[in-house]
Amino acid sequence: GSGGGGSFSPGRAVPNVRPAPLGQRPSTPVTPSSKIDPSQIPTPQHERERKPVFFTVQHLVPPSACVPFSVVDEGSCSPYVMRPTLHSAPVDEAILKESGMAWGLIVAPLAGLSDSEEPVPLIDFGAAGPIRCNRCRVYINPFVAFIEQGKKWKCNFCEVANEVPADYFCNLDADGFRRDQVNRPELTKGSLEYDVQQLEDYAFQGNVKRTPGTPFKPLELPLNYIFLIDVSFTAFATLPYVIAAIQDGIHAMAAQYPESNLCISFVTFASTVQFYDFSRTEFQVHIVSDVNDMFVPLPFHNVCWLNVHTDASKIADFLTRLPTFAQNFQEQSNCLGAALKGASLILAETGGRVMCLTTSHPKVGTAAFKVREEHKLIGTENEKVLYTPMEGQWTDLSTECAKKQICVDLVLFASTAYCELVTLGYACRVTGGQQQLFLNFQADRDYFRLRHMVVRNMTRPCGYAGIVRVRCSKGVRVKEYTGHFFSQDPLDMDLAGIDADRGFHAQLQHEDRSTLSGPVCLQTALLYTTRQGLRRIRVHTLSLSSSNTLANLFRHSDLDATVASLARRTIAKTVALGVPQSRDLLLTNIIESLTAYRRHCANNPSPGQLILPESLKLIPIYLLALLKSASFRQGSDVRIDERVQDMFDLLSLKPSVMLPWVYPRLFPLHLMSSVAGTMDEARQGLVLPATESLSSDKLNSSGAYLLHDMNLQLLILWIGERAPPKLLNTLFNVESADQIDAAAVSTTSSERVCAVFAEINRLYPEYANTIRVIRQKSDPAEYLFYQRMVEDKWANGAWSYVEFLCLLHRQIQNRRVQQS
């Protein structure tokens, strides 16, 4: 596109919403009496006959991740792992400030690649280790220049000339490129991984200090799991489902990693903590009742670990007998803190992963705490304190786990009462773990999501004992990181746990008064230990052009990363500001940049028109969807714990899922084109049906719709009350809506509908995507579906999309009056 803007007139009809090219007058307004035509408003419409292909150097701005696309790594890394808000870097601070834009980077170092991409190359440089710049320590990459006949290489970050090691030397061709360049992934690929298992400088040797003088011997420390299982009286109802989910997770892990030496173990807790000795035929229990002074009562490493392959029968036997065993305890209380302290003592030397499955916060023993009286604070100025964890033994224990490379996952089965998730979840935030809240767990509704979370956690690409740093070329630096990590140095993020589903935000800024010239490079390096216990460095390098014009900044801005950056930076400030002020901040941020665009990039626009940059023409609808999310929604219908969970998720989403998470996709299945549900011409992927706007005005009661809600991890199949039997037969092979079986519909429907269900599961394996059938006007859960119609005006007074556009337009006009 030519980078112009979309335009339409609040309070006036819209003749056309074609973006106006820069330098041309946008479409002229018509008579003020007519209303906005909703069909002319920009909305996220996703349809494609063919999968887009993004070439990382030839193309500048990647497609939105709402539609899956393929990537060809030409030396700059994939937008699935690093996605900047601006694909043209602002040359100086003044132009960035003038634009009102956020400058940031969304990074997901272990994110999965698109289907068509080759796997990340693995390189071993032997004893010499990876080649790095002597001054800035950046890793050699495709954008360095070889000089002096190939004897030196010039760093593209700090411009220092480095000696080329003798065994790495190669002659240059007539154009100054190394003759072996095509065979060198480090000089041709934007993403790669170094094997540093044998190198002492990069080693994670556990937390044991080596005796001086003894030779370095690399250790293989696989990522072992300890399950902390609540067996108190309140946990009896959920215990069978917890056991079933763990059993499936262990089976899946064993199948996914057949050659591994992965081990797991179990610790149970209620009023006391129970450890298990598996060294004999019959397991034996050892109970620690002094939960204020925790110790491990047996030589754990010798008798408690179970190998997922060789000890499968012992694992099955223990899990089968655990419910009966638990019933004999009849213990009422919860000493989760003591149990976690015990796990931290066990993993103190090796690091590892602890999954806590609990029905409440710790009430007795180490790190026990009382929940706050949140009903007294909700709706007051002091409500914001409920988004800050309570200081005390629990937060201290969490920090201790982070320092020992112990990643903590939390699954909380809570009743409706406030359960202080913000304090409990602190353990997940500082260790890079996963947090999942189940309110009033109901097996038929929630078990599939629980099982999926445990299985995904135990099988996805992940690692531990990680450290991440984003390096920037001369004139740029990272101002701060946002996400779930522990930091002992502002330049780095320490990650006790890191996985393929997690992302971070790095806010960028100019160094002092520097002015950039030429390309800007950013490099993310993650040093970590794989699940199998091998030490690796994953390196991603991204090259951006720089620009001194506002028009280019807007033209090359990235919608996905901008929405993610706005959400993350605002959530990080909610702790200090509270929710109402955070909502205002979101609005203010976007109004500033849209005002700047109107002022500097639109030629003589009519006062009656709202002008939007082409690249960001959808920012109002995503902003409105964010404001209606549990993180920012006003009103008492959002529980504090639900808000905390939503904020937790939004802070860690990887770049490829941000937009569909905020604004779910709605597929009208009754309008499927002839190619929907079939492979595209190039065999690149399945063609998904076109989508519809999230507006109840667009719903046809004679139709059938599929809503993919990542937040609730649901695929909601909404059947209109007047859907004809012929349509239901064509789509689902049934005669009436009552015959649609949620459990079987993804396999018993027509071939093309089944293919759509399968493709959504394939594209988004990190979500459970449980199918829920909702019949119009006859299902009490229909509110879940309407809660996602974010373009509607809501009963609590939340704006409709049209009202929101009018509000933005008024605010921009007011801002311009103030500026003039």
C-alpha positions in Angstrom: 0.0 0.0 0.0 1.0 3.6 -0.4 0.6 4.1 3.3 -2.3 6.5 3.2 -5.3 6.2 5.6 -8.8 4.9 5.8 -11.3 7.6 6.3 -15.0 7.9 7.2 -17.2 10.5 8.8 -18.7 10.0 12.2 -22.3 11.3 12.0 -22.1 11.2 8.2 -22.5 8.6 5.5 -19.4 7.0 4.2 -19.0 7.0 0.4 -16.0 4.7 0.5 -13.4 3.5 3.0 -10.7 2.9 0.5 -7.5 4.2 2.2 -6.5 7.6 0.7 -3.0 7.5 -0.8 -0.6 10.0 0.9 -0.8 13.4 -0.6 -4.3 12.9 -1.8 -7.4 14.3 -0.2 -9.5 11.6 1.5 -13.0 10.9 0.3 -15.3 13.9 0.7 -17.9 13.9 3.5 -21.6 13.8 2.6 -24.6 15.5 4.2 -24.3 15.5 8.0 -27.8 14.2 8.6 -27.1 10.6 7.7 -25.6 8.0 10.0 -22.4 6.0 9.7 -22.9 3.0 7.5 -21.6 0.1 9.7 -20.8 -1.9 6.5 -18.2 0.8 5.6 -16.3 0.6 8.9 -13.0 -1.3 8.8 -13.3 -4.7 10.6 -11.0 -7.7 10.8 -12.0 -9.8 7.8 -9.9 -12.9 7.3 -10.3 -14.9 4.1 -7.8 -16.3 1.7 -7.7 -18.7 -1.2 -3.9 -19.2 -0.7 -1.5 -19.0 2.2 0.6 -15.8 2.1 4.4 -16.3 2.0 6.6 -13.8 3.8 10.3 -13.4 2.7 12.1 -11.9 5.7 14.5 -9.6 3.7 12.6 -8.9 0.4 9.4 -8.0 2.2 9.3 -5.2 4.8 6.0 -5.7 6.8 4.8 -9.2 7.5 1.1 -10.1 7.2 -1.0 -10.0 10.3 -0.8 -13.3 12.2 -4.6 -13.5 12.2 -4.2 -15.4 8.9 -1.4 -18.1 9.2 1.4 -17.4 6.7 4.6 -19.1 5.7 8.0 -17.6 6.2 11.2 -17.9 4.2 14.2 -17.0 6.4 16.6 -15.0 4.2 18.9 -13.9 7.0 16.5 -11.9 9.1 14.4 -13.9 11.5 10.7 -14.9 11.3 8.0 -12.6 12.7 6.8 -15.6 14.6 9.8 -15.1 17.0 10.5 -11.4 16.8 8.0 -8.8 15.8 8.7 -5.0 16.1 6.0 -2.3 16.4 7.8 -0.4 13.7 9.5 -2.1 10.7 11.2 1.3 9.9 13.2 2.4 12.9 12.8 6.1 13.7 16.1 7.9 13.1 16.0 9.9 16.3 14.0 10.4 19.5 12.3 13.6 18.2 10.5 11.9 15.3 9.5 9.0 17.5 8.0 11.4 20.1 6.3 13.4 17.3 4.6 10.2 16.0 3.1 9.3 19.4 3.9 5.7 18.5 5.2 2.9 20.8 8.6 1.5 19.8 8.9 -2.0 21.1 9.6 -5.6 20.2 7.6 -8.8 21.0 10.0 -11.7 21.4 9.1 -15.4 21.7 12.6 -17.1 21.6 11.3 -20.7 21.4 8.1 -20.1 19.4 7.3 -22.8 16.8 8.0 -21.9 13.2 5.4 -22.0 10.4 4.9 -25.4 8.8 6.9 -24.7 5.7 10.0 -23.4 7.5 13.0 -25.6 7.8 13.9 -26.5 11.4 16.3 -24.1 13.2 19.9 -25.1 12.2 22.0 -26.6 15.1 25.7 -25.6 14.9 28.6 -26.8 16.9 31.8 -24.7 16.8 33.7 -27.1 19.0 36.0 -25.9 21.7 36.3 -22.4 20.3 32.6 -21.8 20.8 30.4 -19.4 18.8 32.0 -16.5 17.0 31.2 -13.2 18.8 32.2 -9.6 18.7 35.0 -8.8 21.1 33.4 -5.5 22.1 29.6 -5.9 22.2 29.5 -9.7 22.4 26.9 -10.0 19.6 26.9 -13.3 17.7 28.2 -13.3 14.1 25.2 -13.0 11.8 24.2 -12.5 8.1 24.6 -8.7 8.3 28.3 -8.5 9.2 30.8 -7.5 6.6 34.1 -9.3 5.9 37.0 -7.0 5.2 40.8 -7.2 4.5 40.4 -10.2 2.2 38.4 -12.0 4.7 40.8 -11.8 7.6 38.5 -9.6 9.6 34.8 -9.1 10.1 33.1 -5.8 10.9 30.4 -6.0 13.6 27.1 -4.6 12.3 26.1 -3.6 15.9 29.1 -1.7 17.2 31.2 -1.4 14.0 34.4 -2.9 15.6 36.6 -5.0 13.2 37.2 -8.5 14.7 39.9 -11.0 13.7 38.6 -14.0 11.9 39.9 -17.2 13.6 42.4 -19.0 11.4 40.2 -22.2 11.2 37.2 -20.1 10.2 39.0 -18.1 7.4 37.7 -18.3 3.9 38.5 -16.3 0.7 36.1 -13.7 -0.5 34.5 -13.6 -4.0 34.6 -10.6 -6.3 31.6 -9.1 -4.5 33.2 -9.3 -1.1 31.2 -12.4 0.1 32.8 -15.5 1.6 32.9 -18.3 -0.9 31.5 -20.7 1.7 28.7 -18.4 2.7 25.8 -20.6 1.4 27.0 -23.5 3.6 27.2 -21.3 6.7 23.8 -21.0 8.5 25.3 -18.4 10.8 25.9 -16.2 7.8 22.6 -16.9 6.0 19.9 -17.6 8.6 18.1 -15.2 10.9 17.5 -18.0 13.5 19.9 -20.7 14.6 21.0 -22.6 17.7 24.5 -23.3 19.0 25.4 -26.5 20.8 27.5 -25.3 23.8 27.2 -28.5 25.9 31.0 -28.9 26.1 31.8 -25.3 26.9 32.5 -24.3 30.5 31.7 -20.6 29.8 28.1 -21.4 28.9 27.5 -24.3 31.3 24.7 -24.7 33.8 26.3 -27.0 36.4 23.3 -27.0 38.7 23.8 -24.8 41.7 26.8 -26.8 43.0 30.2 -25.0 43.4 33.0 -27.0 41.7 36.1 -27.7 43.7 38.9 -25.5 42.3 41.4 -27.3 40.2 39.1 -30.2 39.2 38.6 -30.4 35.4 35.3 -29.3 33.8 32.9 -32.2 33.1 29.6 -31.2 31.4 26.5 -32.6 33.2 23.4 -33.6 31.4 20.6 -32.5 33.7 17.2 -33.3 32.1 14.2 -31.2 33.1 12.6 -33.3 35.9 9.1 -32.7 37.2 7.7 -32.8 40.8 3.9 -32.8 41.1 2.6 -31.2 44.3 -0.9 -32.6 44.6 -3.5 -31.3 47.1 -5.1 -34.3 48.9 -7.1 -32.3 51.5 -10.8 -32.8 52.0 -11.7 -30.0 49.6 -9.6 -31.6 46.9 -11.5 -34.9 46.8 -13.9 -33.8 44.0 -11.1 -32.7 41.6 -8.5 -35.4 42.6 -9.6 -38.1 40.1 -9.4 -35.5 37.2 -6.0 -34.3 38.3 -4.7 -37.9 38.4 -6.1 -38.6 34.9 -4.6 -35.5 33.5 -1.2 -36.2 35.0 -1.3 -39.9 33.7 -2.0 -38.6 30.2 0.7 -36.0 30.5 3.3 -38.7 31.5 2.3 -41.0 28.6 2.5 -38.1 26.1 5.9 -37.1 27.5 7.3 -40.6 27.2 6.0 -40.9 23.6 7.3 -37.4 22.6 10.8 -38.0 24.1 11.5 -41.7 23.6 15.3 -41.5 24.0 15.2 -39.3 27.0 16.1 -39.9 30.6 13.2 -37.8 32.0 12.0 -38.4 35.5 9.1 -37.4 37.6 8.1 -37.6 41.3 5.1 -36.9 43.5 4.7 -35.1 46.8 1.2 -34.8 48.3 0.0 -32.3 50.9 -3.0 -31.3 53.1 -2.3 -30.4 56.8 1.0 -32.4 56.5 3.4 -33.1 53.6 3.8 -36.7 52.3 6.9 -38.0 50.4 7.0 -41.4 48.7 9.7 -44.0 48.6 9.4 -45.9 45.3 12.6 -48.0 45.7 10.6 -51.1 46.7 7.8 -53.1 45.1 5.2 -51.4 47.3 5.7 -47.6 47.7 6.1 -46.3 51.2 4.9 -43.0 52.6 7.0 -40.6 54.8 4.9 -37.9 56.5 6.4 -34.6 57.6 4.0 -33.0 60.2 6.3 -30.1 61.2 5.2 -27.9 58.3 6.8 -24.8 59.8 10.3 -26.2 59.6 10.4 -28.2 56.4 12.9 -30.9 55.6 13.1 -33.9 53.2 12.8 -37.0 55.2 14.5 -39.5 52.9 17.4 -39.6 50.3 15.1 -38.3 47.6 17.5 -38.7 44.6 18.0 -42.4 45.3 14.5 -43.5 46.1 11.9 -41.1 44.9 12.5 -40.3 41.2 10.5 -42.4 38.6 11.8 -42.7 35.0 8.9 -42.0 32.6 10.0 -45.0 30.4 11.3 -47.7 32.8 9.1 -47.0 35.8 5.8 -46.7 33.9 4.2 -49.5 35.9 5.2 -47.9 39.3 3.8 -44.6 38.2 0.5 -46.2 37.1 0.2 -48.1 40.4 0.8 -45.0 42.5 -1.7 -42.9 40.6 -4.3 -45.7 40.8 -4.0 -46.0 44.5 -3.7 -42.3 45.4 -7.5 -41.5 45.7 -8.0 -44.3 48.3 -4.8 -43.3 50.0 -5.9 -39.7 50.2 -9.3 -40.5 51.7 -7.5 -42.1 54.6 -5.9 -38.8 55.5 -9.1 -36.9 56.1 -7.0 -33.7 56.5 -8.8 -30.4 56.1 -6.1 -27.8 55.8 -3.5 -26.8 53.1 0.2 -26.4 53.5 1.2 -25.8 49.9 4.0 -23.4 51.1 5.7 -26.2 53.0 5.3 -28.6 50.1 6.8 -26.1 47.7 9.7 -25.5 50.2 10.3 -29.3 50.2 10.4 -29.3 46.4 12.8 -26.4 46.4 15.1 -28.3 48.7 15.0 -31.4 46.4 15.7 -29.4 43.3 18.1 -26.9 44.8 21.2 -28.4 43.1 19.7 -29.3 39.7 16.8 -26.9 39.0 13.6 -28.4 37.5 9.9 -27.9 37.3 7.2 -28.1 40.0 3.6 -28.3 39.1 1.3 -27.3 42.0 -2.3 -28.6 41.8 -4.2 -27.0 44.7 -7.7 -25.9 45.8 -6.5 -22.9 47.8 -3.6 -20.8 49.1 -1.4 -22.2 51.9 -3.3 -21.8 55.2 -0.8 -23.5 57.6 2.9 -23.9 57.8 5.7 -22.2 55.9 4.6 -19.4 53.6 1.0 -19.5 54.8 -1.0 -16.3 54.4 -4.5 -14.9 54.9 -6.3 -13.6 51.9 -7.2 -9.9 51.8 -10.8 -8.6 52.3 -11.1 -7.8 48.7 -14.9 -6.8 48.9 -13.9 -3.8 51.0 -11.5 -2.6 48.3 -13.3 -3.3 45.0 -14.6 -0.1 43.4 -12.4 2.1 45.7 -9.2 4.0 45.0 -7.4 1.2 46.8 -8.6 -1.6 44.5 -5.2 -1.4 42.7 -3.5 -3.0 45.7 -5.3 -6.2 44.7 -3.1 -6.4 41.6 0.1 -6.5 43.7 1.2 -9.7 45.6 1.4 -9.5 49.3 5.0 -9.4 50.5 6.0 -12.3 52.8 7.3 -15.8 52.9 5.4 -16.9 49.8 7.0 -14.2 47.6 10.4 -14.9 49.2 10.0 -18.6 48.5 9.1 -17.8 44.9 12.2 -15.7 44.4 14.3 -18.4 45.9 12.9 -20.9 43.4 13.7 -18.5 40.5 17.3 -18.1 41.7 17.6 -21.9 41.9 16.3 -22.4 38.3 13.1 -24.1 39.6 10.1 -23.2 37.4 6.7 -23.3 39.2 3.4 -24.0 37.5 0.1 -23.4 39.3 -3.3 -25.0 38.7 -5.8 -23.5 41.1 -9.2 -25.1 41.6 -11.1 -22.3 43.3 -14.7 -21.8 44.5 -16.3 -18.4 43.9 -14.6 -16.8 46.9 -11.6 -14.6 46.3 -8.5 -16.7 46.4 -5.6 -14.2 46.2 -4.4 -15.5 42.8 -2.2 -12.5 42.4 -0.1 -13.6 45.4 -0.1 -17.3 44.6 0.7 -16.6 40.9 3.8 -14.6 41.8 5.7 -17.9 41.9 4.7 -18.4 38.2 5.6 -14.9 37.2 9.1 -14.8 38.6 10.0 -18.4 37.4 8.4 -18.3 33.9 5.8 -20.9 34.8 2.2 -21.4 33.7 -0.8 -20.3 35.8 -4.3 -21.6 35.2 -7.4 -20.8 37.2 -10.5 -23.1 37.3 -13.4 -21.4 39.0 -16.0 -24.0 40.3 -14.4 -26.8 38.3 -17.0 -28.9 36.4 -15.6 -32.0 34.8 -17.9 -31.9 31.7 -17.0 -28.3 31.1 -13.4 -28.0 32.3 -11.6 -31.4 32.3 -10.5 -31.3 28.6 -8.9 -27.9 29.3 -7.1 -29.2 32.4 -5.9 -32.3 30.6 -4.7 -30.2 27.6 -2.8 -27.8 29.8 -0.9 -30.6 31.6 -0.2 -32.6 28.4 1.0 -29.4 26.5 3.1 -28.4 29.5 4.9 -31.8 29.5 5.4 -32.1 25.7 6.0 -28.7 24.1 9.5 -27.4 23.3 10.8 -25.9 26.5 13.8 -25.5 28.6 15.1 -24.2 31.9 18.0 -22.3 33.5 17.7 -19.7 30.8 18.9 -16.2 30.4 17.8 -13.8 27.6 19.3 -10.6 26.3 18.2 -8.4 23.4 21.1 -6.5 21.9 20.6 -3.5 19.7 22.9 -1.9 17.1 24.6 1.5 17.8 22.3 4.3 18.9 19.5 2.0 20.2 19.0 0.3 23.5 16.4 -1.7 25.5 14.7 0.6 28.0 12.9 -2.2 29.8 11.5 -5.7 29.5 7.9 -6.7 30.3 6.7 -10.3 30.9 7.2 -13.2 33.3 10.8 -13.5 34.4 13.2 -12.7 37.2 15.8 -10.0 36.8 19.1 -9.6 38.7 20.5 -7.3 35.9 18.3 -4.8 33.9 20.0 -6.0 30.7 18.8 -9.6 31.1 15.8 -11.7 31.8 16.5 -14.8 34.0 14.1 -17.6 33.1 13.9 -20.6 35.5 11.5 -21.9 32.8 11.0 -20.9 29.1 8.7 -22.6 26.6 7.4 -22.3 23.0 4.1 -20.6 24.1 5.6 -17.6 25.9 6.6 -14.2 24.8 8.1 -11.0 26.2 8.1 -7.3 25.4 11.2 -5.2 25.0 10.7 -1.4 24.9 13.3 0.3 22.7 14.7 3.8 22.9 17.4 5.9 21.4 20.7 6.3 23.2 21.2 9.8 24.3 20.8 12.2 21.3 22.0 9.7 18.7 20.7 9.9 15.1 20.5 6.5 13.3 21.8 6.1 9.7 21.4 2.9 7.7 19.8 -0.4 8.9 19.1 -1.1 12.6 19.8 -4.6 13.9 18.3 -6.4 16.9 19.5 -9.7 18.2 17.9 -11.9 20.8 20.1 -14.6 22.4 18.7 -17.2 24.8 21.1 -19.4 26.7 19.2 -22.4 28.2 19.1 -26.1 28.9 16.8 -28.2 26.8 14.2 -30.6 28.3 16.7 -33.4 27.6 19.4 -31.6 29.6 21.6 -30.1 26.8 23.0 -26.6 26.9 22.1 -24.5 23.9 22.0 -20.9 22.7 19.1 -19.9 20.5 20.0 -16.7 18.5 17.5 -14.6 16.4 18.7 -11.6 14.4 16.4 -9.0 12.9 17.3 -6.2 10.5 15.2 -3.1 10.0 15.4 -0.1 7.7 15.5 3.3 9.4 13.4 6.3 8.4 13.3 10.0 8.9 9.7 10.6 7.8 6.5 10.2 9.8 4.8 8.8 6.7 7.1 5.9 6.6 6.9 5.2 10.3 3.1 4.9 10.0 3.3 3.0 6.7 5.6 0.4 8.2 4.0 0.1 11.6 2.9 -3.4 12.7 -0.7 -3.9 14.0 0.0 -7.2 15.8 3.0 -5.9 17.7 1.4 -2.4 18.4 -1.6 -4.0 20.1 0.6 -6.4 22.0 2.9 -3.6 23.1 0.0 -1.3 24.2 -1.6 -4.1 26.2 1.6 -5.2 27.9 2.9 -1.7 28.8 -0.5 -0.7 30.2 -1.0 -3.9 32.3 2.5 -3.4 33.8 1.2 0.0 34.9 -2.2 -1.2 36.3 -0.4 -2.1 39.5 0.4 1.5 40.2 -2.6 3.1 38.5 -5.6 0.8 38.9 -8.0 -0.3 36.1 -9.9 3.0 35.4 -6.7 5.0 34.8 -5.2 2.1 32.8 -8.2 2.3 30.5 -7.6 6.1 30.1 -3.9 5.4 29.4 -4.8 3.0 26.6 -7.0 5.5 25.0 -4.6 8.4 25.4 -1.8 6.5 23.8 -3.7 5.7 20.7 -5.3 9.2 20.4 -1.8 10.7 20.4 -0.6 8.7 17.5 -3.8 9.1 15.5 -3.7 12.8 16.1 0.0 12.9 14.9 -1.0 11.0 11.8 -3.9 13.3 11.0 -1.7 16.4 11.6 1.4 15.4 9.7 0.4 12.8 7.1 -3.2 13.6 5.9 -3.5 16.5 3.3 -6.3 18.9 4.1 -8.7 16.4 5.7 -12.3 17.4 6.2 -13.0 18.1 9.9 -15.9 15.6 9.8 -13.6 12.7 8.9 -11.7 10.3 11.1 -8.4 9.5 9.2 -6.6 6.2 10.0 -3.2 5.0 8.8 -3.7 2.1 6.4 -1.4 -0.2 8.5 -3.4 0.7 11.7 -6.9 1.1 10.3 -8.0 -1.8 12.6 -6.4 -0.4 15.8 -9.8 1.1 17.0 -11.6 -2.3 17.0 -8.7 -4.1 18.7 -8.4 -1.4 21.3 -12.2 -1.6 21.9 -11.9 -5.4 22.2 -9.0 -4.9 24.8 -11.1 -2.5 26.8 -13.9 -5.1 26.9 -11.5 -7.9 28.0 -11.4 -9.1 31.6 -8.1 -7.2 32.1 -9.6 -3.8 31.4 -13.4 -4.2 31.6 -15.2 -2.0 34.1 -17.9 -3.3 36.4 -18.5 -5.9 39.0 -19.1 -8.8 36.6 -15.3 -9.5 36.5 -13.9 -11.1 39.6 -10.5 -9.9 40.7 -8.9 -13.4 40.3 -10.3 -13.6 36.7 -8.9 -10.2 35.9 -5.5 -11.3 37.3 -5.5 -14.5 35.2 -6.4 -12.5 32.0 -3.6 -10.0 32.7 -1.2 -12.9 33.3 -2.1 -14.4 29.9 -2.0 -11.1 28.0 1.5 -10.3 29.4 2.9 -13.5 28.0 1.2 -14.1 24.6 3.5 -14.8 21.7 3.2 -12.5 18.7 1.2 -14.9 16.5 -1.8 -15.2 18.8 -2.3 -11.7 20.2 -4.9 -10.4 17.7 -7.1 -13.6 17.4 -7.0 -13.8 21.3 -8.3 -10.2 21.6 -10.8 -10.4 18.7 -11.8 -14.0 18.2 -12.7 -15.3 14.7 -16.3 -16.0 13.9 -16.9 -18.4 11.0 -20.4 -18.5 9.4 -20.4 -22.1 8.5 -23.7 -21.8 6.5 -21.9 -19.4 4.1 -18.7 -21.6 3.5 -17.4 -21.0 0.0 -16.7 -24.0 -2.3 -13.0 -23.9 -1.4 -13.4 -23.5 2.4 -12.4 -26.7 4.2 -10.2 -27.9 1.3 -6.4 -27.5 0.6 -5.4 -24.4 -1.3 -4.0 -24.6 -4.8 -0.4 -24.5 -3.7 -1.0 -27.2 -1.0 0.3 -24.8 1.5 -2.6 -25.3 4.0 -6.3 -25.7 4.5 -8.5 -22.8 3.4 -10.5 -21.6 6.4 -14.0 -20.1 5.9 -14.3 -16.3 5.6 -15.0 -14.6 8.9 -17.8 -12.4 10.1 -17.6 -9.3 12.3 -18.3 -9.8 16.1 -21.6 -8.0 16.0 -25.0 -9.5 16.9 -26.5 -7.5 14.0 -24.6 -9.8 11.7 -26.0 -13.0 13.1 -28.6 -14.9 11.1 -30.9 -17.0 13.1 -31.2 -19.4 10.1 -27.4 -20.0 10.2 -24.7 -21.9 12.1 -21.5 -20.1 13.4 -18.2 -21.3 14.8 -16.5 -18.9 17.3 -12.9 -19.6 18.1 -12.4 -18.2 21.6 -8.7 -18.7 22.6 -9.3 -16.9 25.9 -11.9 -19.4 27.1 -10.1 -22.1 25.0 -13.5 -22.9 23.4 -14.8 -23.5 19.9 -18.4 -22.4 20.4 -20.8 -23.8 17.8 -23.8 -21.4 17.8 -26.9 -22.8 16.1 -29.6 -20.3 15.1 -33.1 -21.1 16.3 -34.4 -21.2 12.7 -31.5 -23.2 11.2 -33.3 -25.5 8.6 -32.9 -29.3 8.9 -31.4 -29.4 5.4 -28.5 -27.1 6.5 -27.9 -29.1 9.7 -27.8 -32.3 7.6 -25.4 -30.8 5.1 -23.0 -29.4 7.8 -23.3 -31.9 10.7 -25.1 -35.0 9.3 -28.0 -34.5 11.8 -31.7 -33.7 11.4 -32.1 -31.3 14.3 -29.8 -29.1 16.5 -30.6 -31.3 19.5 -28.8 -34.2 17.8 -25.4 -32.4 17.6 -23.1 -34.1 20.0 -20.3 -31.7 21.2 -17.9 -34.5 22.0 -18.2 -36.0 18.5 -19.1 -33.1 16.2 -15.5 -32.6 15.1 -15.4 -36.1 13.6 -19.0 -36.8 12.6 -19.7 -33.6 10.6 -19.3 -33.2 6.9 -15.8 -33.7 5.5 -15.1 -30.0 5.1 -16.5 -29.0 8.5 -14.4 -31.7 10.1 -11.4 -30.3 8.2 -12.0 -26.8 9.6 -12.1 -28.2 13.2 -8.8 -30.1 12.6 -7.1 -27.1 11.0 -7.9 -24.9 14.0 -6.5 -27.5 16.4 -3.4 -27.9 14.2 -2.7 -24.1 14.0 -3.3 -23.5 17.7 -2.0 -26.5 19.6 -1.4 -24.4 22.7 -5.2 -24.1 23.3 -7.6 -26.9 24.3 -10.2 -25.7 21.8 -13.0 -27.6 23.6 -16.2 -27.7 21.5 -19.3 -26.3 23.0 -22.7 -26.4 21.2 -25.0 -23.5 22.0 -28.5 -23.3 20.6 -30.0 -19.8 20.2 -32.4 -18.8 23.0 -32.4 -22.2 24.6 -28.9 -22.4 26.3 -28.1 -20.7 29.6 -24.4 -20.5 28.5 -25.3 -18.3 25.5 -24.0 -15.3 27.3 -20.4 -16.7 26.7 -21.1 -16.3 23.0 -22.6 -12.8 23.2 -19.8 -11.7 25.6 -17.5 -11.9 22.5 -19.7 -9.6 20.3 -17.4 -6.7 21.1 -18.8 -4.5 18.4 -22.2 -4.3 20.2 -23.2 -1.7 22.8 -23.2 -3.6 26.1 -25.8 -3.4 28.9 -23.1 -2.0 31.3 -22.8 1.1 29.1 -19.7 -0.1 27.2 -19.5 1.6 23.7 -20.5 0.0 20.5 -17.8 0.1 17.7 -19.6 3.0 16.0 -19.8 5.0 19.2 -16.2 4.3 20.0 -15.1 5.6 16.6 -17.1 8.8 17.2 -15.5 9.1 20.6 -12.0 8.7 19.1 -12.9 11.3 16.4 -14.0 13.8 19.1 -10.9 13.3 21.2 -8.6 13.7 18.2 -10.5 17.0 17.3 -10.1 18.2 20.8 -6.4 17.4 20.9 -5.9 19.3 17.6 -7.7 22.3 19.0 -5.4 22.2 22.1 -2.3 21.9 19.9 -3.2 24.8 17.8 
